[in-house]
Amino acid sequence: MRIEFLRPWALLLLPVCAALVFWIDARYARRGIRRAVTAGARLFVILLTVLALAGPSLPMASGAANAWLLVDVSDSMREGRQAAESAMREALAHAPQEQRTGVIAFGENAMVELPLSAGGALSSLQSEVDGGDTDANGALQLALALLPGDGAGRVALISDGQFALTDGQLALLRARGVPIDVYKVESSLQRDAQVTRVDVPARVYQGQSFRVTVEMESNAGGRGTLVLYAGREAVATREVTLRRGTNTYAFEDIAETSGTVTYEAQLILEGDSRTQNDRMGAYMTVLGAPNVLLVEGKSGEAAQLGEMLAAAGMRCEVVAPAYLAASAEALMAYDAIALVNVNASAIGEGQLAALTSYVRTLGRGLCVFGGDDSFAPGGYRGSALEEILPVTADVRNQADLPSLALLLVIDKSGSMADDAGATRLEMAKEAACRAVEVLTEQDQVGVIAFDDASKWVVDLQSVTDVAAIQSAIGTIRAGGGTSFYSPLRDAYSALSRAEAQLKHIIFLTDGASSDSGYEQIIAMMAEKGITFTSVAIGDAANQQLLRQLSSIGGGRFYAAGEYDNVPEIFAKETYLVSGAYVQNRTFTPAVAEESALTDFAGFPPLSGYLAAREKPLSTVALVSDRDDPILAWWQYGAGRVLCWTSDVRGGWTQAYLSWEEGADFFAGQLSFVMSARQAEGALSARIEGDTLRISYALPEGASAEGLRTRATVLSPQGGEIATALSESAPGVFSGEISSGGQGAYAIRVEQTDASGTLVRAVEGGAVSAYSPEYDITRPVQARVLERLAEETGGRVVTDAAQLLDAPTSGALERRDISDALLFAALLGFLADIALRKLPWERALARAVARRGAGAAARPAKPAREKAPSARRRPKAPAQASPPQEDTAAQLLKARDNKRKL
């Protein structure tokens, strides 16, 4: 019986309190039995009190028996599930009525199906347990932890034995002292075949032929189809005949594209009992010409850039934004990606997340090239895309910008209230509000709403109170016909008097005008330098007329469908006409910082660009005549992002497209953001169970002294995991992480010096195709159930009815004895008071004296008479002396006499 303490630190008070008692006792000079007895009583009271404070408890019988029944519901028990549940019901039905029994279902995790209770019954298992693995040890530890008290009782296990327990796990289970009974369910494995391994070379060169070897395992013969995928595209299909055991097939392929390529083999077998183990993959790195993905916002936008990159020896693929992959794994096939005049809204959230991981985690490069639908006009300002760029499109704080007077003329006729999702008028009002947000305080804005007549909603004024202007715009209500002349006349009149360097009208309508004469007004506007842009909503608008008016007014024409983003059109148009963003003038860029990007004898003139501001950590290579960034870049995580704020189609860069070094200039930008070619050592990775093991070997002759080695892993779910690699052998660095999921893992290993500068990097990957639960080649520990029972003192039960009927010792529970000790301390305290206040020593002395006096008064035994041998004269009898008082009695008498005095 072992005593335990809830607060063992309280025992430290014992020597302190004992020393205090002795110190107090030493202050009194008197010695005697009273002092010794009272000191001992106090020590006894202190001992009991301190022990009570420490929270002692003793294991005592609770009077109840407890047993947990564990049922294996992993996927290997799929065929034996009914038999397992039947055995469970049988065991519960024959369990002793006084015994408390509970049920736990387990697979990869464990869940309590039935709490401990007497006479509990369960017809079937309902918990959603992950069957992808069999964690029997975890389930057993849970059951032991849930046993009351010290865990006395029993545990019973129903399983097929398709799991393993290490010697250490068995030792821990044995140390708990709880018997574990086992009942084996025969779960016959049906016909099954799996892809065990796919072998490819770790690294090949572009154009090189190589072999892909697929290893399969089958527990029965059969015919099936083997499909080989490269980068998720089927490249080979073969009919295969499987025999029992290991089967190996080989494919020949040619590395056509550079980068990291995923190969995956899939086995299709009729009558296969499991499909979870029919896929397996591998990674391979192809070295060769850089592979570049060009994402063009408009068809043909990247044509000239692609030609120049091809001339520089790069392989280019051109896609629309909709076809940009939404997974970083798919993007790994490219050394760099270029966005060519792409609107921010054209890139979806998933695509942007993949692009971000592609750069930040995998260390690849991104180039962003401008145009009329990029940067500020393309909605970059404040967008998620802008966060990864080295520049920002917000330039409103610049003081040398030309002023703009903008008039928004909005149709509010009855047809604008037609419901097409949101009404056209509501879309127009939101668009007007967005346009106001683009303007600066030195700009002016006015709003005219029209139907049969025009009405000033916002008088032409400086943009000093954006909220008030937007509130006024919100008051526009639909109603009436459509007349162009009156609002255009009012707009012309107001702008002709306005003092601004730039004057512009955005005219929005969904119909045709009922009057005429507005062509002359548009012509008069053009003479006064007032530009005119029109936006037609819906099919009823007179698009031909509006296109003609926009041409006369020197602006643009937009045809918006019912569900087009009209607010984006207004914002873009405002950006384009504002002198703050679109810079149309000819100048020669100046070098701001010497680098490989600017290593040319000189640069041709540039005819325009989109204004932007560099971010604090960015590097600007080329600037405009106003010191705006033309070419800027920064380090974004492990990769680089570069921005060219002009176009690449010839609108502003005609001189660059015809420049003899133009191909080298633009190809140099792509090369600059590409990661170093992977001749930086060998990276290998493999997945064993739920662990991803990474090994990196230095290139021959290289040293890692003073370098930090770190691996970054991109999981199939998109999460990032970073871990340090330690040197496990000379020149070899190893580490591991928990994989815990099916799919492909992208891996990048970097070595950096003390300042954080990248010295070398290598990348690769690993594939976890299926859980070990589905691996038919996984070694299973022989007689694991029998050994578990032997090690813990349990039984191997063949009749389920006997599984819970074994004699179970009453469960022990720890009982707190603090109250008993405190009660004893209280009694001791009362005894201490009595010992100090009552004259117990006098009574003791009298008792001792009486005992001594009684002994003295008893007559001595008579001596035996001797026979007289001769006559002698008898001696006179001696007088008896009075008895002497006992010493204790004398002391007591002396004290009493002293008190009387």
Helices and strands as residue ranges (DSSP letters): E 4-5, G 8-12, H 13-26, H 33-53, E 56-61, E 65-72, G 75-77, H 81-93, E 99-106, E 110-118, H 136-146, E 154-159, H 167-175, E 180-184, E 193-199, E 203-205, E 209-218, E 222-230, E 233-242, E 245-254, E 259-269, E 279-287, E 291-296, H 303-311, E 315-319, G 321-323, H 328-331, E 336-340, G 344-346, H 349-360, E 365-369, H 384-387, E 391-392, E 404-411, G 414-417, H 424-438, E 444-450, E 454-462, H 466-473, H 485-497, E 502-509, H 518-527, E 530-537, H 543-552, E 554-560, H 566-577, E 582-587, E 590-591, G 596-598, E 606-610, E 613-614, E 619-623, E 629-636, E 639-644, H 654-657, H 662-673, E 682-688, E 691-697, E 708-714, E 720-724, E 726-729, E 732-738, E 743-752, E 758-768, G 772-774, H 784-792, G 800-802, E 812-816, H 818-837, H 840-857, H 887-900
